[in-house]
């Protein structure tokens, strides 16, 4: 009887976890002198296919970050 209850509890937790509404993704955008790395663009594309919101993180100097953000929006 005890093992049947633990199975039912695990099943309920798994089902609730697997039906999350929409995943969110944080993507680190790697760039060199304002040119975005192709693997970062692939990561953005994959994150968009998940269907949730995608947030990009860009680190760099103020003269480079704005250019990278504009390129990533396209």
N, CA, C, O and CB atoms as a CASP TS submission, in Angstrom:
PFRMAT TS
TARGET T0000
AUTHOR 0000-0000-0000
METHOD Language model
MODEL 1
PARENT N/A
ATOM      1  N   UNK     1       0.819  -1.193   0.000  1.00  0.00           N
ATOM      2  CA  UNK     1       0.000   0.000   0.000  1.00  0.00           C
ATOM      3  C   UNK     1       0.859   1.251   0.000  1.00  0.00           C
ATOM      4  O   UNK     1       0.528   2.230  -0.670  1.00  0.00           O
ATOM      5  CB  UNK     1      -0.929   0.001   1.194  1.00  0.00           C
ATOM      6  N   UNK     2       1.943   1.233   0.733  1.00  0.00           N
ATOM      7  CA  UNK     2       2.819   2.393   0.822  1.00  0.00           C
ATOM      8  C   UNK     2       3.476   2.688  -0.522  1.00  0.00           C
ATOM      9  O   UNK     2       3.589   3.851  -0.910  1.00  0.00           O
ATOM     10  CB  UNK     2       3.886   2.172   1.894  1.00  0.00           C
ATOM     11  N   UNK     3       3.901   1.675  -1.223  1.00  0.00           N
ATOM     12  CA  UNK     3       4.555   1.909  -2.515  1.00  0.00           C
ATOM     13  C   UNK     3       3.574   2.467  -3.545  1.00  0.00           C
ATOM     14  O   UNK     3       3.972   3.250  -4.407  1.00  0.00           O
ATOM     15  CB  UNK     3       5.178   0.608  -3.039  1.00  0.00           C
ATOM     16  N   UNK     4       2.320   2.084  -3.473  1.00  0.00           N
ATOM     17  CA  UNK     4       1.330   2.616  -4.408  1.00  0.00           C
ATOM     18  C   UNK     4       1.115   4.109  -4.197  1.00  0.00           C
ATOM     19  O   UNK     4       0.937   4.852  -5.162  1.00  0.00           O
ATOM     20  CB  UNK     4       0.006   1.872  -4.259  1.00  0.00           C
ATOM     21  N   UNK     5       1.130   4.545  -2.962  1.00  0.00           N
ATOM     22  CA  UNK     5       0.950   5.979  -2.682  1.00  0.00           C
ATOM     23  C   UNK     5       2.122   6.796  -3.200  1.00  0.00           C
ATOM     24  O   UNK     5       1.929   7.863  -3.782  1.00  0.00           O
ATOM     25  CB  UNK     5       0.779   6.215  -1.177  1.00  0.00           C
ATOM     26  N   UNK     6       3.333   6.303  -2.992  1.00  0.00           N
ATOM     27  CA  UNK     6       4.501   7.061  -3.454  1.00  0.00           C
ATOM     28  C   UNK     6       4.505   7.163  -4.973  1.00  0.00           C
ATOM     29  O   UNK     6       4.929   8.182  -5.517  1.00  0.00           O
ATOM     30  CB  UNK     6       5.806   6.402  -2.963  1.00  0.00           C
ATOM     31  N   UNK     7       4.047   6.140  -5.659  1.00  0.00           N
ATOM     32  CA  UNK     7       3.962   6.181  -7.113  1.00  0.00           C
ATOM     33  C   UNK     7       2.957   7.237  -7.566  1.00  0.00           C
ATOM     34  O   UNK     7       3.227   7.980  -8.509  1.00  0.00           O
ATOM     35  CB  UNK     7       3.572   4.805  -7.666  1.00  0.00           C
ATOM     36  N   UNK     8       1.816   7.310  -6.914  1.00  0.00           N
ATOM     37  CA  UNK     8       0.787   8.284  -7.258  1.00  0.00           C
ATOM     38  C   UNK     8       1.296   9.703  -7.020  1.00  0.00           C
ATOM     39  O   UNK     8       1.043  10.587  -7.839  1.00  0.00           O
ATOM     40  CB  UNK     8      -0.492   8.030  -6.443  1.00  0.00           C
ATOM     41  N   UNK     9       1.997   9.937  -5.934  1.00  0.00           N
ATOM     42  CA  UNK     9       2.536  11.273  -5.642  1.00  0.00           C
ATOM     43  C   UNK     9       3.570  11.674  -6.678  1.00  0.00           C
ATOM     44  O   UNK     9       3.553  12.808  -7.156  1.00  0.00           O
ATOM     45  CB  UNK     9       3.158  11.314  -4.237  1.00  0.00           C
ATOM     46  N   UNK    10       4.461  10.777  -7.030  1.00  0.00           N
ATOM     47  CA  UNK    10       5.479  11.106  -8.033  1.00  0.00           C
ATOM     48  C   UNK    10       4.839  11.408  -9.382  1.00  0.00           C
ATOM     49  O   UNK    10       5.274  12.313 -10.094  1.00  0.00           O
ATOM     50  CB  UNK    10       6.485   9.954  -8.175  1.00  0.00           C
ATOM     51  N   UNK    11       3.823  10.658  -9.724  1.00  0.00           N
ATOM     52  CA  UNK    11       3.154  10.876 -11.002  1.00  0.00           C
ATOM     53  C   UNK    11       2.505  12.259 -11.047  1.00  0.00           C
ATOM     54  O   UNK    11       2.569  12.936 -12.073  1.00  0.00           O
ATOM     55  CB  UNK    11       2.101   9.786 -11.248  1.00  0.00           C
ATOM     56  N   UNK    12       1.893  12.678  -9.969  1.00  0.00           N
ATOM     57  CA  UNK    12       1.254  13.988  -9.925  1.00  0.00           C
ATOM     58  C   UNK    12       2.280  15.102 -10.041  1.00  0.00           C
ATOM     59  O   UNK    12       2.030  16.095 -10.725  1.00  0.00           O
ATOM     60  CB  UNK    12       0.452  14.146  -8.639  1.00  0.00           C
ATOM     61  N   UNK    13       3.421  14.965  -9.393  1.00  0.00           N
ATOM     62  CA  UNK    13       4.456  15.998  -9.474  1.00  0.00           C
ATOM     63  C   UNK    13       5.046  16.075 -10.871  1.00  0.00           C
ATOM     64  O   UNK    13       5.304  17.166 -11.378  1.00  0.00           O
ATOM     65  CB  UNK    13       5.562  15.728  -8.457  1.00  0.00           C
ATOM     66  N   UNK    14       5.257  14.940 -11.487  1.00  0.00           N
ATOM     67  CA  UNK    14       5.812  14.928 -12.834  1.00  0.00           C
ATOM     68  C   UNK    14       4.858  15.574 -13.822  1.00  0.00           C
ATOM     69  O   UNK    14       5.290  16.343 -14.681  1.00  0.00           O
ATOM     70  CB  UNK    14       6.128  13.503 -13.267  1.00  0.00           C
ATOM     71  N   UNK    15       3.606  15.287 -13.719  1.00  0.00           N
ATOM     72  CA  UNK    15       2.627  15.848 -14.633  1.00  0.00           C
ATOM     73  C   UNK    15       2.552  17.367 -14.486  1.00  0.00           C
ATOM     74  O   UNK    15       2.475  18.076 -15.490  1.00  0.00           O
ATOM     75  CB  UNK    15       1.255  15.222 -14.390  1.00  0.00           C
ATOM     76  N   UNK    16       2.571  17.872 -13.272  1.00  0.00           N
ATOM     77  CA  UNK    16       2.495  19.315 -13.056  1.00  0.00           C
ATOM     78  C   UNK    16       3.727  20.007 -13.618  1.00  0.00           C
ATOM     79  O   UNK    16       3.626  21.101 -14.174  1.00  0.00           O
ATOM     80  CB  UNK    16       2.347  19.631 -11.564  1.00  0.00           C
ATOM     81  N   UNK    17       4.874  19.385 -13.480  1.00  0.00           N
ATOM     82  CA  UNK    17       6.101  19.992 -13.979  1.00  0.00           C
ATOM     83  C   UNK    17       6.127  20.006 -15.506  1.00  0.00           C
ATOM     84  O   UNK    17       6.566  20.987 -16.107  1.00  0.00           O
ATOM     85  CB  UNK    17       7.320  19.243 -13.437  1.00  0.00           C
ATOM     86  N   UNK    18       5.670  18.945 -16.126  1.00  0.00           N
ATOM     87  CA  UNK    18       5.755  18.817 -17.572  1.00  0.00           C
ATOM     88  C   UNK    18       4.779  19.730 -18.308  1.00  0.00           C
ATOM     89  O   UNK    18       4.922  19.920 -19.516  1.00  0.00           O
ATOM     90  CB  UNK    18       5.507  17.392 -17.968  1.00  0.00           C
ATOM     91  N   UNK    19       3.807  20.291 -17.629  1.00  0.00           N
ATOM     92  CA  UNK    19       2.827  21.124 -18.300  1.00  0.00           C
ATOM     93  C   UNK    19       3.019  22.605 -17.976  1.00  0.00           C
ATOM     94  O   UNK    19       2.041  23.341 -17.844  1.00  0.00           O
ATOM     95  CB  UNK    19       1.429  20.687 -17.916  1.00  0.00           C
ATOM     96  N   UNK    20       4.258  23.043 -17.847  1.00  0.00           N
ATOM     97  CA  UNK    20       4.483  24.458 -17.587  1.00  0.00           C
ATOM     98  C   UNK    20       3.961  25.280 -18.763  1.00  0.00           C
ATOM     99  O   UNK    20       4.021  24.840 -19.911  1.00  0.00           O
ATOM    100  CB  UNK    20       5.987  24.744 -17.342  1.00  0.00           C
ATOM    101  N   UNK    21       3.457  26.456 -18.477  1.00  0.00           N
ATOM    102  CA  UNK    21       2.787  27.259 -19.494  1.00  0.00           C
ATOM    103  C   UNK    21       3.731  27.706 -20.600  1.00  0.00           C
ATOM    104  O   UNK    21       3.518  27.365 -21.764  1.00  0.00           O
ATOM    105  CB  UNK    21       2.150  28.466 -18.857  1.00  0.00           C
ATOM    106  N   UNK    22       4.757  28.454 -20.265  1.00  0.00           N
ATOM    107  CA  UNK    22       5.697  28.887 -21.291  1.00  0.00           C
ATOM    108  C   UNK    22       7.077  29.066 -20.667  1.00  0.00           C
ATOM    109  O   UNK    22       7.230  29.760 -19.662  1.00  0.00           O
ATOM    110  CB  UNK    22       5.221  30.203 -21.961  1.00  0.00           C
ATOM    111  N   UNK    23       8.069  28.438 -21.270  1.00  0.00           N
ATOM    112  CA  UNK    23       9.415  28.550 -20.730  1.00  0.00           C
ATOM    113  C   UNK    23      10.013  29.920 -21.041  1.00  0.00           C
ATOM    114  O   UNK    23       9.683  30.536 -22.054  1.00  0.00           O
ATOM    115  CB  UNK    23      10.306  27.441 -21.291  1.00  0.00           C
ATOM    116  N   UNK    24      10.870  30.375 -20.187  1.00  0.00           N
ATOM    117  CA  UNK    24      11.597  31.612 -20.406  1.00  0.00           C
ATOM    118  C   UNK    24      13.062  31.264 -20.625  1.00  0.00           C
ATOM    119  O   UNK    24      13.570  30.309 -20.038  1.00  0.00           O
ATOM    120  CB  UNK    24      11.421  32.596 -19.208  1.00  0.00           C
ATOM    121  N   UNK    25      13.741  32.033 -21.466  1.00  0.00           N
ATOM    122  CA  UNK    25      15.136  31.742 -21.770  1.00  0.00           C
ATOM    123  C   UNK    25      15.979  33.000 -21.625  1.00  0.00           C
ATOM    124  O   UNK    25      15.562  34.100 -21.987  1.00  0.00           O
ATOM    125  CB  UNK    25      15.275  31.164 -23.186  1.00  0.00           C
ATOM    126  N   UNK    26      17.168  32.805 -21.089  1.00  0.00           N
ATOM    127  CA  UNK    26      18.166  33.873 -21.006  1.00  0.00           C
ATOM    128  C   UNK    26      19.332  33.438 -21.877  1.00  0.00           C
ATOM    129  O   UNK    26      19.918  32.379 -21.651  1.00  0.00           O
ATOM    130  CB  UNK    26      18.624  34.152 -19.508  1.00  0.00           C
ATOM    131  N   UNK    27      19.673  34.252 -22.876  1.00  0.00           N
ATOM    132  CA  UNK    27      20.728  33.919 -23.821  1.00  0.00           C
ATOM    133  C   UNK    27      21.850  34.937 -23.686  1.00  0.00           C
ATOM    134  O   UNK    27      21.616  36.143 -23.766  1.00  0.00           O
ATOM    135  CB  UNK    27      20.186  33.880 -25.273  1.00  0.00           C
ATOM    136  N   UNK    28      23.056  34.453 -23.482  1.00  0.00           N
ATOM    137  CA  UNK    28      24.238  35.314 -23.449  1.00  0.00           C
ATOM    138  C   UNK    28      24.702  35.520 -24.882  1.00  0.00           C
ATOM    139  O   UNK    28      25.053  34.563 -25.571  1.00  0.00           O
ATOM    140  CB  UNK    28      25.381  34.695 -22.564  1.00  0.00           C
ATOM    141  N   UNK    29      24.704  36.763 -25.325  1.00  0.00           N
ATOM    142  CA  UNK    29      25.107  37.077 -26.697  1.00  0.00           C
ATOM    143  C   UNK    29      26.591  37.393 -26.736  1.00  0.00           C
ATOM    144  O   UNK    29      27.029  38.451 -26.284  1.00  0.00           O
ATOM    145  CB  UNK    29      24.287  38.262 -27.259  1.00  0.00           C
ATOM    146  N   UNK    30      27.357  36.462 -27.283  1.00  0.00           N
ATOM    147  CA  UNK    30      28.792  36.681 -27.415  1.00  0.00           C
ATOM    148  C   UNK    30      29.050  37.485 -28.689  1.00  0.00           C
ATOM    149  O   UNK    30      28.435  37.250 -29.729  1.00  0.00           O
ATOM    150  CB  UNK    30      29.569  35.326 -27.442  1.00  0.00           C
ATOM    151  N   UNK    31      29.971  38.434 -28.578  1.00  0.00           N
ATOM    152  CA  UNK    31      30.307  39.249 -29.743  1.00  0.00           C
ATOM    153  C   UNK    31      31.767  39.661 -29.671  1.00  0.00           C
ATOM    154  O   UNK    31      32.391  39.664 -28.610  1.00  0.00           O
ATOM    155  CB  UNK    31      29.396  40.495 -29.831  1.00  0.00           C
ATOM    156  N   UNK    32      32.282  40.005 -30.831  1.00  0.00           N
ATOM    157  CA  UNK    32      33.645  40.550 -30.917  1.00  0.00           C
ATOM    158  C   UNK    32      33.573  41.795 -31.775  1.00  0.00           C
ATOM    159  O   UNK    32      33.266  41.732 -32.965  1.00  0.00           O
ATOM    160  CB  UNK    32      34.667  39.502 -31.514  1.00  0.00           C
ATOM    161  N   UNK    33      33.858  42.923 -31.157  1.00  0.00           N
ATOM    162  CA  UNK    33      33.850  44.215 -31.851  1.00  0.00           C
ATOM    163  C   UNK    33      32.510  44.465 -32.541  1.00  0.00           C
ATOM    164  O   UNK    33      32.473  45.002 -33.648  1.00  0.00           O
ATOM    165  CB  UNK    33      34.987  44.276 -32.880  1.00  0.00           C
ATOM    166  N   UNK    34      31.420  44.082 -31.898  1.00  0.00           N
ATOM    167  CA  UNK    34      30.092  44.341 -32.424  1.00  0.00           C
ATOM    168  C   UNK    34      29.544  43.291 -33.371  1.00  0.00           C
ATOM    169  O   UNK    34      28.408  43.421 -33.829  1.00  0.00           O
ATOM    170  CB  UNK    34      30.099  45.620 -33.106  1.00  0.00           C
ATOM    171  N   UNK    35      30.310  42.256 -33.681  1.00  0.00           N
ATOM    172  CA  UNK    35      29.854  41.179 -34.563  1.00  0.00           C
ATOM    173  C   UNK    35      29.413  40.016 -33.682  1.00  0.00           C
ATOM    174  O   UNK    35      30.210  39.463 -32.925  1.00  0.00           O
ATOM    175  CB  UNK    35      30.983  40.734 -35.571  1.00  0.00           C
ATOM    176  N   UNK    36      28.127  39.646 -33.788  1.00  0.00           N
ATOM    177  CA  UNK    36      27.571  38.596 -32.947  1.00  0.00           C
ATOM    178  C   UNK    36      28.044  37.230 -33.427  1.00  0.00           C
ATOM    179  O   UNK    36      28.050  36.943 -34.624  1.00  0.00           O
ATOM    180  CB  UNK    36      26.037  38.661 -32.941  1.00  0.00           C
ATOM    181  N   UNK    37      28.439  36.396 -32.471  1.00  0.00           N
ATOM    182  CA  UNK    37      28.887  35.041 -32.761  1.00  0.00           C
ATOM    183  C   UNK    37      27.715  34.220 -33.308  1.00  0.00           C
ATOM    184  O   UNK    37      26.615  34.293 -32.761  1.00  0.00           O
ATOM    185  CB  UNK    37      29.482  34.374 -31.489  1.00  0.00           C
ATOM    186  N   UNK    38      27.925  33.442 -34.373  1.00  0.00           N
ATOM    187  CA  UNK    38      26.828  32.656 -34.958  1.00  0.00           C
ATOM    188  C   UNK    38      26.166  31.697 -33.967  1.00  0.00           C
ATOM    189  O   UNK    38      24.963  31.454 -34.067  1.00  0.00           O
ATOM    190  CB  UNK    38      27.344  31.869 -36.136  1.00  0.00           C
ATOM    191  N   UNK    39      26.913  31.154 -33.026  1.00  0.00           N
ATOM    192  CA  UNK    39      26.304  30.240 -32.063  1.00  0.00           C
ATOM    193  C   UNK    39      25.320  30.970 -31.146  1.00  0.00           C
ATOM    194  O   UNK    39      24.352  30.372 -30.676  1.00  0.00           O
ATOM    195  CB  UNK    39      27.389  29.553 -31.230  1.00  0.00           C
ATOM    196  N   UNK    40      25.560  32.240 -30.894  1.00  0.00           N
ATOM    197  CA  UNK    40      24.615  33.028 -30.100  1.00  0.00           C
ATOM    198  C   UNK    40      23.320  33.245 -30.868  1.00  0.00           C
ATOM    199  O   UNK    40      22.236  33.198 -30.285  1.00  0.00           O
ATOM    200  CB  UNK    40      25.231  34.380 -29.710  1.00  0.00           C
ATOM    201  N   UNK    41      23.424  33.479 -32.156  1.00  0.00           N
ATOM    202  CA  UNK    41      22.225  33.635 -32.983  1.00  0.00           C
ATOM    203  C   UNK    41      21.433  32.332 -33.045  1.00  0.00           C
ATOM    204  O   UNK    41      20.202  32.350 -33.052  1.00  0.00           O
ATOM    205  CB  UNK    41      22.606  34.090 -34.401  1.00  0.00           C
ATOM    206  N   UNK    42      22.135  31.206 -33.090  1.00  0.00           N
ATOM    207  CA  UNK    42      21.457  29.907 -33.082  1.00  0.00           C
ATOM    208  C   UNK    42      20.746  29.682 -31.760  1.00  0.00           C
ATOM    209  O   UNK    42      19.654  29.115 -31.729  1.00  0.00           O
ATOM    210  CB  UNK    42      22.457  28.771 -33.343  1.00  0.00           C
ATOM    211  N   UNK    43      21.361  30.123 -30.663  1.00  0.00           N
ATOM    212  CA  UNK    43      20.736  29.976 -29.346  1.00  0.00           C
ATOM    213  C   UNK    43      19.463  30.810 -29.247  1.00  0.00           C
ATOM    214  O   UNK    43      18.478  30.374 -28.651  1.00  0.00           O
ATOM    215  CB  UNK    43      21.717  30.382 -28.239  1.00  0.00           C
ATOM    216  N   UNK    44      19.482  32.001 -29.828  1.00  0.00           N
ATOM    217  CA  UNK    44      18.281  32.843 -29.830  1.00  0.00           C
ATOM    218  C   UNK    44      17.166  32.170 -30.625  1.00  0.00           C
ATOM    219  O   UNK    44      16.017  32.147 -30.184  1.00  0.00           O
ATOM    220  CB  UNK    44      18.593  34.239 -30.421  1.00  0.00           C
ATOM    221  N   UNK    45      17.496  31.628 -31.783  1.00  0.00           N
ATOM    222  CA  UNK    45      16.510  30.953 -32.618  1.00  0.00           C
ATOM    223  C   UNK    45      15.896  29.763 -31.888  1.00  0.00           C
ATOM    224  O   UNK    45      14.682  29.566 -31.925  1.00  0.00           O
ATOM    225  CB  UNK    45      17.148  30.496 -33.928  1.00  0.00           C
ATOM    226  N   UNK    46      16.735  28.976 -31.229  1.00  0.00           N
ATOM    227  CA  UNK    46      16.239  27.817 -30.487  1.00  0.00           C
ATOM    228  C   UNK    46      15.349  28.253 -29.324  1.00  0.00           C
ATOM    229  O   UNK    46      14.326  27.624 -29.054  1.00  0.00           O
ATOM    230  CB  UNK    46      17.413  26.971 -29.968  1.00  0.00           C
ATOM    231  N   UNK    47      15.734  29.316 -28.645  1.00  0.00           N
ATOM    232  CA  UNK    47      14.928  29.811 -27.518  1.00  0.00           C
ATOM    233  C   UNK    47      13.577  30.328 -27.997  1.00  0.00           C
ATOM    234  O   UNK    47      12.572  30.146 -27.310  1.00  0.00           O
ATOM    235  CB  UNK    47      15.677  30.924 -26.767  1.00  0.00           C
ATOM    236  N   UNK    48      13.537  30.967 -29.161  1.00  0.00           N
ATOM    237  CA  UNK    48      12.268  31.467 -29.700  1.00  0.00           C
ATOM    238  C   UNK    48      11.336  30.319 -30.058  1.00  0.00           C
ATOM    239  O   UNK    48      10.118  30.454 -29.933  1.00  0.00           O
ATOM    240  CB  UNK    48      12.515  32.343 -30.933  1.00  0.00           C
ATOM    241  N   UNK    49      11.884  29.194 -30.500  1.00  0.00           N
ATOM    242  CA  UNK    49      11.061  28.044 -30.863  1.00  0.00           C
ATOM    243  C   UNK    49      10.391  27.419 -29.642  1.00  0.00           C
ATOM    244  O   UNK    49       9.383  26.724 -29.776  1.00  0.00           O
ATOM    245  CB  UNK    49      11.905  27.002 -31.580  1.00  0.00           C
ATOM    246  N   UNK    50      10.944  27.661 -28.454  1.00  0.00           N
ATOM    247  CA  UNK    50      10.321  27.136 -27.234  1.00  0.00           C
ATOM    248  C   UNK    50       8.998  27.825 -26.939  1.00  0.00           C
ATOM    249  O   UNK    50       8.136  27.253 -26.272  1.00  0.00           O
ATOM    250  CB  UNK    50      11.261  27.299 -26.046  1.00  0.00           C
ATOM    251  N   UNK    51       8.829  29.047 -27.428  1.00  0.00           N
ATOM    252  CA  UNK    51       7.556  29.727 -27.296  1.00  0.00           C
ATOM    253  C   UNK    51       7.444  30.699 -26.145  1.00  0.00           C
ATOM    254  O   UNK    51       6.447  31.418 -26.073  1.00  0.00           O
ATOM    255  CB  UNK    51       6.512  28.742 -27.166  1.00  0.00           C
ATOM    256  N   UNK    52       8.385  30.765 -25.261  1.00  0.00           N
ATOM    257  CA  UNK    52       8.315  31.699 -24.140  1.00  0.00           C
ATOM    258  C   UNK    52       9.024  32.999 -24.469  1.00  0.00           C
ATOM    259  O   UNK    52       9.357  33.267 -25.624  1.00  0.00           O
ATOM    260  CB  UNK    52       8.921  31.076 -22.887  1.00  0.00           C
ATOM    261  N   UNK    53       9.248  33.795 -23.451  1.00  0.00           N
ATOM    262  CA  UNK    53       9.969  35.046 -23.667  1.00  0.00           C
ATOM    263  C   UNK    53      11.468  34.775 -23.684  1.00  0.00           C
ATOM    264  O   UNK    53      11.966  33.899 -22.977  1.00  0.00           O
ATOM    265  CB  UNK    53       9.615  36.084 -22.574  1.00  0.00           C
ATOM    266  N   UNK    54      12.173  35.543 -24.505  1.00  0.00           N
ATOM    267  CA  UNK    54      13.624  35.395 -24.649  1.00  0.00           C
ATOM    268  C   UNK    54      14.269  36.700 -24.227  1.00  0.00           C
ATOM    269  O   UNK    54      13.892  37.772 -24.700  1.00  0.00           O
ATOM    270  CB  UNK    54      14.026  35.016 -26.118  1.00  0.00           C
ATOM    271  N   UNK    55      15.237  36.604 -23.338  1.00  0.00           N
ATOM    272  CA  UNK    55      15.989  37.764 -22.887  1.00  0.00           C
ATOM    273  C   UNK    55      17.443  37.561 -23.279  1.00  0.00           C
ATOM    274  O   UNK    55      18.017  36.502 -23.023  1.00  0.00           O
ATOM    275  CB  UNK    55      15.841  37.979 -21.346  1.00  0.00           C
ATOM    276  N   UNK    56      18.039  38.572 -23.898  1.00  0.00           N
ATOM    277  CA  UNK    56      19.437  38.500 -24.291  1.00  0.00           C
ATOM    278  C   UNK    56      20.288  39.345 -23.365  1.00  0.00           C
ATOM    279  O   UNK    56      19.890  40.441 -22.971  1.00  0.00           O
ATOM    280  CB  UNK    56      19.616  38.951 -25.739  1.00  0.00           C
ATOM    281  N   UNK    57      21.454  38.838 -23.020  1.00  0.00           N
ATOM    282  CA  UNK    57      22.396  39.547 -22.164  1.00  0.00           C
ATOM    283  C   UNK    57      23.633  39.877 -22.985  1.00  0.00           C
ATOM    284  O   UNK    57      24.293  38.984 -23.517  1.00  0.00           O
ATOM    285  CB  UNK    57      22.765  38.705 -20.904  1.00  0.00           C
ATOM    286  N   UNK    58      23.942  41.167 -23.083  1.00  0.00           N
ATOM    287  CA  UNK    58      25.095  41.627 -23.842  1.00  0.00           C
ATOM    288  C   UNK    58      26.021  42.363 -22.882  1.00  0.00           C
ATOM    289  O   UNK    58      25.586  43.254 -22.153  1.00  0.00           O
ATOM    290  CB  UNK    58      24.666  42.544 -25.037  1.00  0.00           C
ATOM    291  N   UNK    59      27.293  41.991 -22.884  1.00  0.00           N
ATOM    292  CA  UNK    59      28.278  42.652 -22.037  1.00  0.00           C
ATOM    293  C   UNK    59      29.329  43.268 -22.947  1.00  0.00           C
ATOM    294  O   UNK    59      29.835  42.615 -23.860  1.00  0.00           O
ATOM    295  CB  UNK    59      28.924  41.653 -21.013  1.00  0.00           C
ATOM    296  N   UNK    60      29.648  44.521 -22.692  1.00  0.00           N
ATOM    297  CA  UNK    60      30.655  45.197 -23.488  1.00  0.00           C
ATOM    298  C   UNK    60      30.636  46.678 -23.223  1.00  0.00           C
ATOM    299  O   UNK    60      29.922  47.159 -22.343  1.00  0.00           O
ATOM    300  CB  UNK    60      30.446  44.926 -24.959  1.00  0.00           C
ATOM    301  N   UNK    61      31.418  47.391 -23.983  1.00  0.00           N
ATOM    302  CA  UNK    61      31.486  48.838 -23.853  1.00  0.00           C
ATOM    303  C   UNK    61      30.241  49.498 -24.418  1.00  0.00           C
ATOM    304  O   UNK    61      29.534  48.896 -25.226  1.00  0.00           O
ATOM    305  CB  UNK    61      32.725  49.374 -24.550  1.00  0.00           C
ATOM    306  N   UNK    62      29.963  50.731 -24.003  1.00  0.00           N
ATOM    307  CA  UNK    62      28.742  51.412 -24.459  1.00  0.00           C
ATOM    308  C   UNK    62      28.689  51.624 -25.973  1.00  0.00           C
ATOM    309  O   UNK    62      27.603  51.701 -26.546  1.00  0.00           O
ATOM    310  CB  UNK    62      28.621  52.749 -23.769  1.00  0.00           C
ATOM    311  N   UNK    63      29.826  51.716 -26.612  1.00  0.00           N
ATOM    312  CA  UNK    63      29.833  51.905 -28.058  1.00  0.00           C
ATOM    313  C   UNK    63      29.521  50.611 -28.813  1.00  0.00           C
ATOM    314  O   UNK    63      29.089  50.662 -29.964  1.00  0.00           O
ATOM    315  CB  UNK    63      31.179  52.446 -28.500  1.00  0.00           C
ATOM    316  N   UNK    64      29.733  49.458 -28.184  1.00  0.00           N
ATOM    317  CA  UNK    64      29.483  48.181 -28.841  1.00  0.00           C
ATOM    318  C   UNK    64      28.113  47.601 -28.507  1.00  0.00           C
ATOM    319  O   UNK    64      27.475  46.983 -29.360  1.00  0.00           O
ATOM    320  CB  UNK    64      30.554  47.196 -28.460  1.00  0.00           C
ATOM    321  N   UNK    65      27.663  47.794 -27.289  1.00  0.00           N
ATOM    322  CA  UNK    65      26.432  47.148 -26.825  1.00  0.00           C
ATOM    323  C   UNK    65      25.224  47.578 -27.646  1.00  0.00           C
ATOM    324  O   UNK    65      24.410  46.735 -28.023  1.00  0.00           O
ATOM    325  CB  UNK    65      26.194  47.463 -25.353  1.00  0.00           C
ATOM    326  N   UNK    66      25.089  48.849 -27.926  1.00  0.00           N
ATOM    327  CA  UNK    66      23.930  49.329 -28.686  1.00  0.00           C
ATOM    328  C   UNK    66      23.860  48.701 -30.074  1.00  0.00           C
ATOM    329  O   UNK    66      22.782  48.330 -30.538  1.00  0.00           O
ATOM    330  CB  UNK    66      23.974  50.848 -28.810  1.00  0.00           C
ATOM    331  N   UNK    67      25.012  48.581 -30.738  1.00  0.00           N
ATOM    332  CA  UNK    67      25.039  47.956 -32.069  1.00  0.00           C
ATOM    333  C   UNK    67      24.637  46.482 -32.000  1.00  0.00           C
ATOM    334  O   UNK    67      23.882  45.996 -32.842  1.00  0.00           O
ATOM    335  CB  UNK    67      26.441  48.087 -32.692  1.00  0.00           C
ATOM    336  N   UNK    68      25.150  45.779 -30.987  1.00  0.00           N
ATOM    337  CA  UNK    68      24.837  44.360 -30.843  1.00  0.00           C
ATOM    338  C   UNK    68      23.352  44.150 -30.552  1.00  0.00           C
ATOM    339  O   UNK    68      22.733  43.232 -31.090  1.00  0.00           O
ATOM    340  CB  UNK    68      25.686  43.738 -29.728  1.00  0.00           C
ATOM    341  N   UNK    69      22.790  44.995 -29.708  1.00  0.00           N
ATOM    342  CA  UNK    69      21.365  44.876 -29.378  1.00  0.00           C
ATOM    343  C   UNK    69      20.517  45.101 -30.629  1.00  0.00           C
ATOM    344  O   UNK    69      19.566  44.357 -30.867  1.00  0.00           O
ATOM    345  CB  UNK    69      20.971  45.889 -28.270  1.00  0.00           C
ATOM    346  N   UNK    70      20.839  46.088 -31.409  1.00  0.00           N
ATOM    347  CA  UNK    70      20.065  46.348 -32.635  1.00  0.00           C
ATOM    348  C   UNK    70      20.174  45.178 -33.611  1.00  0.00           C
ATOM    349  O   UNK    70      19.181  44.809 -34.238  1.00  0.00           O
ATOM    350  CB  UNK    70      20.550  47.647 -33.316  1.00  0.00           C
ATOM    351  N   UNK    71      21.355  44.594 -33.749  1.00  0.00           N
ATOM    352  CA  UNK    71      21.524  43.439 -34.638  1.00  0.00           C
ATOM    353  C   UNK    71      20.760  42.225 -34.125  1.00  0.00           C
ATOM    354  O   UNK    71      20.205  41.457 -34.909  1.00  0.00           O
ATOM    355  CB  UNK    71      23.006  43.093 -34.789  1.00  0.00           C
ATOM    356  N   UNK    72      20.735  42.056 -32.809  1.00  0.00           N
ATOM    357  CA  UNK    72      20.045  40.895 -32.227  1.00  0.00           C
ATOM    358  C   UNK    72      18.534  41.001 -32.364  1.00  0.00           C
ATOM    359  O   UNK    72      17.850  39.979 -32.434  1.00  0.00           O
ATOM    360  CB  UNK    72      20.414  40.746 -30.757  1.00  0.00           C
ATOM    361  N   UNK    73      18.006  42.201 -32.404  1.00  0.00           N
ATOM    362  CA  UNK    73      16.560  42.387 -32.554  1.00  0.00           C
ATOM    363  C   UNK    73      16.062  41.923 -33.912  1.00  0.00           C
ATOM    364  O   UNK    73      14.895  41.557 -34.051  1.00  0.00           O
ATOM    365  CB  UNK    73      16.195  43.845 -32.350  1.00  0.00           C
ATOM    366  N   UNK    74      16.928  41.933 -34.908  1.00  0.00           N
ATOM    367  CA  UNK    74      16.536  41.540 -36.266  1.00  0.00           C
ATOM    368  C   UNK    74      16.454  40.060 -36.308  1.00  0.00           C
ATOM    369  O   UNK    74      16.139  39.488 -37.352  1.00  0.00           O
ATOM    370  CB  UNK    74      17.519  42.061 -37.334  1.00  0.00           C
TER
END
